[in-house]
Amino acid sequence: MTVPVFRFAPSPNGHLHLGHAYSALLNQQMARDAGGRLLLRMEDIDRERCTPELEQTMQEDLHWIGFEWEKPVRRQSEHFAVYREALDRLIGMELVYPAFLSRGEIKHEIENLGGNGTWPRDPDGALLYPPTDRQLSNTERKRRISGGQPFSWRLNMDDALEHVGEPLFWTELEPEKRAVEAAPHVWGDVIIARKDMPTSYHLSVVIDDALQGITHVVRGKDLFQATSVHRLLQRIFDIEPPVYHHHALILDHDGEKLSKSRRDTALHSLRQEGVSAEEIRSMVGV
């Protein structure tokens, strides 16, 4: 019988807040109820914003609220070679291409294509990447790369969906167990890696979950739509998918999602102000 494996995977680019406390403690509760394991992963591919000091504070805050995990902690920054191997597979399959447009250039190119005001956006609100760089010749791509032009590796969504060739689904556990049909096309040609970083959130989370044997992904509903991209990558890499539970978010008084930049909901600040761990657990209801 397979032992369930859960994980809590924050990015150490700021202080944990009450929403993180809820997610961490919910993972712990569900892991205990299932007789499973619980891992901690630091998603620190952004080496400019993620620091050892912030990770240390995160671990202290997690210990304080009673969150316990198996050692060692997996740090994504220590596994770039693994993500590079996965990226090379996608390059070899011709499912990704170098994309050279900056954010400003994306908007300008869309205007040139006559799509101003009507161009589709992804679930996060960003304009979908125009097809311009898909159409470049290999010679032109090599010329730009050798000339030092910045670029990202983007998934050719049309080719990826054709490669898969069938509908994709994932299992959502709450509020009732059900099959959800993935819709990766709504993201367009998502970024898979960058010139100076052989991965992105989408790629690294899929590879890490597979390598760590994660069976249950419990995370906020703000990542519900991203699961469509993850299911697509899982199918491309022939990875058995975990089951998912996208939980409700803890919001502020204005109904907005909490931010790591806010001091009033940061665990580190609340701990310094004398709030007890028991009060934190009461606040988040776990």
Secondary structure, DSSP 8 states (H G I E B T S, - for coil): ----EEEE---SSS--BHHHHHHHHHHHHHHHHTT-EEEEEE----TTT--HHHHHHHHHHHHHTT---EEEEEEGGG-HHHHHHHHHHHHHTT-EEEE---HHHHHHHHHHTT-TTT--B-TTS-B---GGGGGS-HHHHHHHHHTT---EEEE-HHHHHHHH-S--EEEE-SSS-EEEE--GGGG-S-EEEETTBS--HHHHHHHHHHHTT--EEEEEGGGTTHHHHHHHHHHHTT----EEEEE---B-TTS-B--TT-STTBHHHHHHTT--HHHHHHHHT-
